[in-house]
Structures are given as structure tokens and as C-alpha cells.
């Protein structure tokens, strides 16, 4: 049994990568392997924007990630620096940047890049999408 972590660097609507990552996570959960966590970095932080709106016939990728966190007890870690640069702010980050609105909420967690290093240390494999 391997400990696997996921690194998502693709925006939800930019390519198929975020959708592929979701299917990979579901496959890992169905296997004998353990999912350590999912780290959203670069444009991947846009997956954590709770203000996304999809057409009714499209997969709501934001809700799918929320479901992953709840069903699989998997942390969803969002790089605070990459997120802030792209306008994805937690309530704390919004207050620290003198903003009144925020669009990143639980189960997504705003964390530093050091959390990616911890995930890598605790994992046998890191798979990037």
C-alpha cells in the first residue's frame, strides 16, 4: 500500500487536468492505497474559488472537491501566495489584505508552500495534474 499525494496546478476550466485529477483521486480511494492530501498550486488554486458557476449540464468541480474532502477525509490544501495573487482569499487572508470579501472556505485550507513539502515527505508518490 502506497501513500499518495496529489498536486493540482491546472485551473478547473483551462484543461481536462483537474477533472482527471478528480477521477484519479476516486481511483486511489477505491484501491488499497492511501490518499495523504491534495495540494492546489499555481492556477490550480482556482479550483478552490467557491464563487464558480457552471452550466447545468457540466460537472460542478468545486462541489466535487468538497465531496472528496468529506467522503475520503482528505485535506484540501491551497497555497496562500498563489491563491492571493489570483484573487482567491480565505476570510483571514482577506482581512490581512484589507479586503471585505472572501471566496475560499472550508474544507479548503489556506496554507504555506511548506505544507507541500510535508505532503511529499509523508508520501511514497506525488502525482501532478
C-alpha positions as CSV (number, residue, x, y, z in Angstrom):
1,X,0.0,0.0,0.0
2,X,1.4,3.4,-1.0
3,X,0.7,6.8,0.4
4,X,-0.2,9.1,-2.5
5,X,-0.4,12.9,-2.6
6,X,-1.9,15.0,-5.4
7,X,-0.6,18.3,-6.8
8,X,-3.0,20.2,-8.9
9,X,-1.6,23.1,-10.9
10,X,-4.3,23.4,-13.6
11,X,-7.3,25.7,-13.4
12,X,-10.7,24.0,-13.5
13,X,-11.8,25.3,-16.9
14,X,-8.4,25.6,-18.6
15,X,-7.9,21.9,-19.4
16,X,-9.1,18.4,-18.6
17,X,-6.3,18.1,-15.9
18,X,-8.5,19.0,-12.9
19,X,-11.2,16.5,-14.0
20,X,-8.5,13.8,-14.5
21,X,-7.2,14.5,-11.0
22,X,-10.7,14.0,-9.6
23,X,-11.0,10.7,-11.3
24,X,-7.5,9.7,-10.1
25,X,-8.4,10.6,-6.5
26,X,-11.6,8.4,-6.8
27,X,-9.5,5.5,-8.2
28,X,-6.9,5.8,-5.4
29,X,-9.7,5.8,-2.8
30,X,-11.1,2.6,-4.3
31,X,-7.7,0.9,-4.3
32,X,-5.6,-0.3,-1.4
33,X,-3.6,2.9,-1.5
34,X,-4.0,5.9,1.0
35,X,-4.6,9.4,-0.1
36,X,-2.5,11.8,2.0
37,X,-3.8,15.1,0.7
38,X,-4.4,17.3,-2.3
39,X,-2.3,20.5,-2.8
40,X,-3.6,23.2,-5.1
41,X,-0.8,25.4,-6.5
42,X,-0.3,27.9,-9.4
43,X,-3.6,28.2,-11.4
44,X,-4.8,25.1,-9.6
45,X,-5.8,27.3,-6.7
46,X,-8.8,28.5,-8.8
47,X,-10.4,25.1,-8.0
48,X,-10.9,26.5,-4.5
49,X,-13.0,29.5,-5.6
50,X,-16.4,28.9,-4.1
51,X,-17.9,31.6,-6.4
52,X,-17.5,29.4,-9.5
53,X,-20.7,28.9,-11.5
54,X,-21.1,26.1,-14.0
55,X,-23.7,25.4,-16.7
56,X,-26.3,23.0,-15.5
57,X,-25.0,20.2,-17.7
58,X,-21.4,20.5,-16.5
59,X,-19.7,18.8,-13.6
60,X,-19.5,21.2,-10.6
61,X,-15.8,20.6,-9.9
62,X,-15.8,22.8,-6.8
63,X,-18.5,20.7,-5.2
64,X,-16.8,17.5,-6.3
65,X,-13.6,18.6,-4.4
66,X,-15.8,19.4,-1.3
67,X,-17.3,15.9,-1.6
68,X,-13.8,14.4,-1.9
69,X,-12.7,16.1,1.3
70,X,-15.9,14.9,3.2
71,X,-16.1,11.4,1.8
72,X,-12.4,10.5,1.9
73,X,-11.3,12.6,4.9
74,X,-8.8,14.2,2.7
75,X,-7.2,17.6,3.3
76,X,-7.6,20.2,0.5
77,X,-4.6,22.5,0.9
78,X,-4.4,25.7,-1.1
79,X,-1.1,27.7,-1.5
80,X,-1.8,31.1,0.1
81,X,0.6,33.0,-2.1
82,X,-0.6,31.6,-5.4
83,X,-4.2,32.0,-4.3
84,X,-3.9,35.6,-3.1
85,X,-2.2,36.5,-6.4
86,X,-5.3,35.1,-8.2
87,X,-7.9,36.7,-6.0
88,X,-8.8,33.5,-4.1
89,X,-8.9,34.6,-0.4
90,X,-9.9,33.0,2.8
91,X,-11.6,35.2,5.4
92,X,-8.3,35.6,7.3
93,X,-6.4,36.4,4.2
94,X,-9.0,38.9,3.1
95,X,-8.8,40.7,6.4
96,X,-4.9,40.7,6.3
97,X,-5.1,42.3,2.8
98,X,-7.8,44.9,3.7
99,X,-10.4,43.2,1.6
100,X,-14.0,42.8,2.6
101,X,-14.9,39.7,0.6
102,X,-13.5,36.2,0.5
103,X,-14.2,33.2,-1.7
104,X,-12.2,30.4,-0.1
105,X,-13.8,28.4,2.6
106,X,-13.9,25.1,4.3
107,X,-13.0,22.4,3.6
108,X,-10.3,24.2,1.6
109,X,-7.4,25.3,3.8
110,X,-5.1,28.3,3.0
111,X,-1.6,27.1,3.8
112,X,2.0,27.9,3.0
113,X,4.2,26.1,0.5
114,X,5.8,24.2,3.4
115,X,2.7,22.0,3.6
116,X,3.6,20.7,0.1
117,X,7.0,19.7,1.5
118,X,5.3,17.9,4.4
119,X,3.0,16.0,2.0
120,X,5.9,15.0,-0.1
121,X,7.8,13.8,2.9
122,X,4.9,11.7,4.1
123,X,4.1,10.2,0.7
124,X,5.5,7.5,-1.4
125,X,4.3,9.2,-4.6
126,X,3.3,12.7,-5.6
127,X,1.2,12.9,-8.8
128,X,0.8,16.2,-10.5
129,X,-2.2,17.3,-12.7
